[in-house]
């Protein structure tokens, strides 16, 4: 096993007392001394910054760039234009399972950055071509209801004013970067791509403006409250966009794309399972990979589970028999014990709840529960 890759902000995280863990072959901050729950609530009520430099970046450019992405990915780039971003899927050609879910940043100059999950960069690049530019930039995700105000105070109005799912260039104090109105928390916010050498200075400017540092632990509990899928859990081998409830990512009217035939066959017969939300009783958290039953009848398995800091009880996502309806009482088997729950609408936490923002559209619409960056933990 080779040495773990390190973010351009590694030393900054160490100095801040971050707990570092292996995340997809990268040594990344799981949490800071304030702790995951505190970081989670800071995002819901104010603003935090995540280092997500482990995400991949594949630059695709040239006269055939648009066509290459159109035939490789499920969504339709013609629905947007330069200066916009779009969430899409790369499918397995045989069974239409999601090999990766990506965000596409279409730069104003016409080039496109496809952003895969950490461990899937080579897989995506082999499908679409392009150049791996991951090592050339750091990515800082500033999220929360106060995110744009804090970004404006730290590095100027230009990066703070990018529209939701917009993509723009910006300059601050000699630093040239790209900003997108995307994220993965169920909150409003932006993601900043900056040169590696400038990343610590941008990070410190954000911290000085009152943005709290947050680790990937809080990012996971935030995305779960917003019911955003995580590759390797709600997406991955054997899981199609239709099973995950993400049929809106598939542009059936655009022509051929990888995996279309297999996905069309599943659409015709109907998915054998469907992603649902489950709210459990008490503070004990459900986990992924747990059997879900109604009475003595197994109906599926959890894909993610944790304690919700906002709701004060456990929540889970699960792939269940399509006959399972909202309101159904279920039991989740957690380490040999039965945890009572109920199938509920998702997102678990969304617009209109105290201390919660309007949500983020990743990895199309302006509602919580439309993924802005569904990513892998591998």
C-alpha positions in Angstrom: 0.0 0.0 0.0 1.5 3.3 -1.0 1.7 6.5 1.1 -1.5 8.4 1.4 -2.0 11.5 -0.8 -2.1 14.8 1.0 -4.1 17.9 0.4 -2.3 21.2 -0.2 -3.8 22.2 3.1 -2.4 19.3 5.1 -0.1 21.3 7.3 -2.9 23.8 8.0 -5.2 21.0 9.2 -2.4 19.6 11.4 -1.8 23.0 13.0 -5.6 23.3 13.6 -5.6 20.0 15.5 -7.6 18.1 13.0 -8.1 14.3 13.3 -6.8 13.0 10.0 -8.0 9.7 8.4 -7.6 7.7 5.2 -10.3 8.8 2.8 -10.1 7.3 -0.7 -6.3 7.1 -0.4 -6.0 10.7 0.9 -5.1 11.8 4.4 -8.0 14.1 5.1 -9.6 15.8 8.2 -12.4 13.9 9.7 -13.0 16.5 12.4 -11.5 19.4 14.3 -11.4 19.9 18.1 -14.9 21.3 18.2 -16.2 17.9 17.1 -18.5 16.6 14.3 -21.8 17.6 15.9 -20.6 21.2 16.5 -19.3 21.4 13.0 -22.6 20.0 11.6 -24.7 22.6 13.5 -22.3 25.4 12.5 -23.1 24.5 8.9 -26.8 24.4 9.5 -26.8 27.8 11.3 -23.9 29.8 10.1 -21.0 28.8 7.7 -18.2 26.2 7.5 -15.5 25.4 5.1 -14.5 21.9 4.0 -11.3 20.9 2.3 -12.5 18.6 -0.5 -9.3 18.6 -2.5 -9.4 14.8 -2.7 -12.2 15.1 -5.3 -10.9 14.4 -8.8 -10.7 16.9 -11.6 -10.6 15.9 -15.3 -10.2 18.7 -17.8 -11.9 18.0 -21.2 -11.4 20.5 -24.0 -11.3 20.8 -27.7 -13.9 20.6 -30.5 -15.1 17.2 -29.5 -15.3 17.8 -25.7 -19.1 18.3 -25.7 -19.8 15.2 -27.7 -17.6 13.0 -25.6 -19.4 13.9 -22.5 -22.9 13.7 -24.1 -22.3 10.1 -25.2 -20.6 9.1 -21.9 -22.8 10.6 -19.3 -26.6 10.3 -18.6 -27.6 14.0 -18.3 -27.9 16.4 -21.2 -25.3 19.1 -21.4 -27.4 21.0 -24.0 -29.8 21.9 -21.1 -27.1 24.2 -19.8 -24.3 26.3 -21.3 -20.9 27.7 -20.5 -20.9 29.3 -17.1 -23.1 26.6 -15.6 -22.6 23.2 -13.7 -24.5 20.0 -14.0 -24.8 16.7 -12.1 -24.6 13.5 -14.1 -23.9 9.7 -14.0 -21.4 7.4 -15.7 -23.1 4.0 -16.1 -21.9 0.4 -16.5 -22.8 -0.6 -20.0 -24.0 -4.1 -19.0 -26.3 -3.5 -16.0 -26.6 0.3 -15.9 -25.3 0.6 -12.3 -23.6 3.9 -11.5 -19.9 3.6 -12.0 -19.6 7.1 -10.7 -21.6 10.3 -10.2 -19.9 13.5 -11.3 -20.4 17.2 -11.4 -19.5 19.0 -14.6 -18.2 22.6 -14.4 -18.6 24.2 -17.8 -16.1 27.1 -17.8 -16.9 30.4 -19.5 -14.0 29.8 -21.8 -15.7 26.6 -23.1 -13.5 24.0 -21.3 -15.2 21.5 -19.0 -14.0 20.1 -15.7 -15.5 16.7 -14.8 -15.2 16.1 -11.1 -15.4 12.4 -10.1 -15.3 10.9 -6.6 -11.9 10.5 -5.1 -11.2 6.9 -6.0 -12.9 6.9 -9.4 -10.8 9.5 -11.3 -9.0 7.0 -13.5 -12.2 5.2 -14.3 -13.9 8.4 -15.4 -10.9 9.6 -17.4 -10.7 6.3 -19.3 -14.4 6.8 -20.3 -14.3 10.5 -21.3 -10.6 11.2 -22.0 -9.2 14.5 -20.9 -6.4 15.4 -18.5 -6.2 14.8 -14.8 -5.7 18.2 -13.1 -6.4 17.1 -9.5 -2.9 17.9 -8.4 -3.0 21.5 -9.8 -5.7 22.9 -7.5 -7.3 22.7 -4.1 -11.1 22.8 -3.6 -12.7 24.6 -0.6 -16.4 24.1 -0.1 -18.0 27.0 1.9 -21.5 26.0 3.0 -24.3 27.3 5.3 -26.9 30.1 5.4 -24.1 32.7 6.0 -21.7 31.2 3.5 -22.0 33.8 0.8 -21.8 36.7 3.2 -18.7 35.3 4.8 -17.1 34.6 1.4 -17.8 38.2 0.4 -16.2 39.5 3.5 -13.1 37.2 3.1 -12.3 37.3 -0.7 -14.8 39.7 -2.3 -18.3 39.9 -3.8 -17.4 38.2 -7.1 -17.1 34.6 -5.8 -19.9 35.2 -3.3 -22.4 36.2 -6.0 -22.1 33.2 -8.4 -25.6 31.9 -8.9 -26.7 28.4 -7.8 -25.1 26.0 -10.2 -23.3 28.9 -11.9 -19.5 28.7 -12.7 -17.3 31.8 -12.9 -13.7 32.9 -12.7 -12.6 35.3 -9.9 -9.5 37.0 -8.6 -8.6 38.0 -5.1 -5.3 39.5 -3.9 -3.4 38.0 -6.8 -5.1 34.7 -6.6 -7.0 33.5 -9.7 -9.6 30.8 -9.2 -12.9 29.3 -10.2 -16.1 29.4 -8.1 -19.2 27.3 -8.5 -22.6 27.5 -6.8 -22.5 23.9 -5.7 -22.1 21.8 -2.5 -23.1 18.6 -0.7 -24.7 19.6 2.6 -28.3 20.6 1.9 -27.3 24.3 2.5 -26.6 27.1 0.1 -22.9 27.8 -0.6 -20.1 27.8 -3.1 -17.1 25.7 -4.0 -13.8 27.4 -4.7 -11.0 25.9 -6.9 -7.7 27.7 -6.3 -4.1 27.0 -7.2 -2.4 24.7 -4.7 0.2 27.3 -3.5 -2.6 29.8 -2.7 -4.9 27.5 -0.9 -3.6 28.1 2.6 -4.0 31.9 2.2 -7.5 31.6 0.9 -8.4 29.1 3.8 -7.0 31.5 6.4 -8.9 34.4 4.9 -12.2 32.5 5.2 -11.4 31.4 8.8 -10.5 35.1 9.7 -14.0 36.1 8.3 -15.7 33.8 10.8 -16.1 30.6 8.7 -15.6 27.5 10.9 -13.4 24.6 9.7 -15.3 21.4 9.3 -14.3 17.8 8.5 -15.6 15.0 6.4 -17.5 13.5 9.3 -19.8 16.5 9.5 -20.1 16.5 5.7 -21.4 13.0 5.8 -24.0 13.6 8.5 -25.1 16.8 6.7 -25.6 15.0 3.3 -27.5 12.2 5.1 -29.9 14.7 6.7 -30.4 16.1 3.2 -30.8 12.6 1.8 -28.0 13.1 -0.7 -26.5 9.8 -2.1 -23.0 8.7 -1.4 -21.2 6.6 -4.0 -20.4 3.2 -2.5 -23.6 3.4 -0.5 -26.7 4.7 -2.3 -24.9 4.5 -5.7 -22.4 2.0 -7.0 -22.2 -1.7 -8.2 -25.6 -3.1 -8.8 -27.4 0.2 -8.0 -28.9 2.1 -11.0 -30.2 5.7 -11.1 -33.8 4.4 -11.1 -33.3 2.4 -8.0 -31.7 5.4 -6.3 -34.7 7.7 -7.2 -32.5 9.7 -9.5 -34.3 9.2 -12.8 -34.2 13.0 -13.4 -30.4 12.6 -14.1 -31.2 10.6 -17.2 -31.9 12.5 -20.4 -33.9 9.9 -22.4 -34.5 12.3 -25.3 -30.8 13.2 -26.0 -29.8 10.0 -27.9 -27.3 7.3 -27.0 -25.2 7.2 -23.8 -23.3 4.5 -22.0 -25.6 2.0 -20.3 -28.8 3.4 -22.0 -30.0 0.0 -23.3 -29.7 -1.7 -19.9 -31.3 1.2 -18.1 -34.2 1.3 -20.6 -34.8 -2.4 -20.0 -35.0 -1.8 -16.2 -37.3 1.1 -16.8 -39.6 -1.1 -18.8 -39.8 -3.9 -16.2 -39.7 -1.5 -13.2 -36.9 -1.3 -10.6 -36.7 -4.2 -8.2 -36.0 -1.9 -5.3 -36.2 1.8 -4.4 -34.3 4.1 -2.1 -36.3 5.3 0.9 -35.8 7.2 4.1 -36.3 5.7 7.6 -36.6 7.6 10.8 -35.7 5.6 13.9 -36.6 6.0 17.6 -34.2 7.4 20.1 -30.6 8.4 19.8 -29.2 5.0 18.9 -28.0 5.3 15.2 -28.8 2.8 12.5 -25.8 1.9 10.3 -25.3 0.8 6.7 -25.7 -2.8 5.7 -28.5 -3.6 8.2 -31.5 -5.8 7.3 -34.8 -3.9 7.2 -38.0 -5.9 7.9 -41.8 -5.4 8.3 -42.9 -8.0 10.9 -40.9 -11.2 10.0 -40.5 -10.3 6.3 -37.2 -8.8 5.1 -37.8 -5.9 2.6 -34.3 -4.6 2.1 -31.1 -3.2 3.5 -29.9 0.1 4.8 -27.3 1.9 2.7 -26.4 4.7 5.2 -27.4 5.5 8.8 -26.4 7.8 11.6 -27.7 10.1 14.3 -29.2 13.4 13.1 -27.9 16.3 15.1 -30.8 18.5 14.0 -33.6 16.0 14.5 -32.2 14.4 17.6 -32.8 10.8 16.5 -31.5 8.2 14.1 -32.0 8.3 10.3 -31.2 5.9 7.5 -31.4 5.5 3.8 -32.3 2.0 2.5 -32.9 0.2 -0.7 -36.3 -1.4 -0.1 -38.9 -3.5 -2.0 -40.8 -1.0 -4.2 -44.0 -1.9 -2.5 -42.8 -0.4 0.8 -44.9 2.8 1.4 -44.3 6.0 3.3 -45.6 5.5 6.9 -44.8 1.8 7.1 -43.4 0.7 10.4 -40.2 -1.3 10.0 -37.4 -2.8 12.1 -33.7 -2.4 11.4 -31.5 -5.1 12.7 -28.4 -3.4 14.3 -25.8 -5.8 15.8 -28.4 -8.4 16.6 -30.9 -6.0 18.1 -34.1 -4.6 16.6 -34.3 -0.8 16.1 -37.9 0.4 15.4 -38.4 2.9 12.6 -40.8 4.3 10.1 -40.5 4.9 6.4 -40.6 8.7 5.9 -40.4 11.3 3.1 -37.0 12.7 2.3 -35.1 14.9 2.8 -35.0 14.3 6.5 -34.0 18.0 7.1 -35.1 20.6 4.6 -36.3 24.0 3.8 -38.6 25.6 6.4 -37.2 23.8 9.4 -35.6 25.9 12.2 -31.9 26.7 11.6 -31.9 25.1 8.1 -31.2 26.8 4.8 -32.8 26.4 1.4 -30.7 23.4 0.4 -28.4 22.8 -2.4 -29.1 21.4 -5.8 -25.4 18.6 -7.0 -24.1 16.2 -8.0 -30.5 20.3 -11.0 -33.3 22.2 -9.1 -33.2 24.4 -6.1 -34.5 22.0 -3.5 -32.9 20.0 -0.7 -32.6 16.4 -1.7 -31.4 17.0 -5.2 -27.7 16.0 -4.9 -25.0 18.5 -5.4 -22.1 16.2 -4.8 -22.8 12.6 -4.2 -19.4 11.2 -3.4 -17.5 8.1 -2.5 -16.0 7.3 0.8 -13.5 5.1 -1.0 
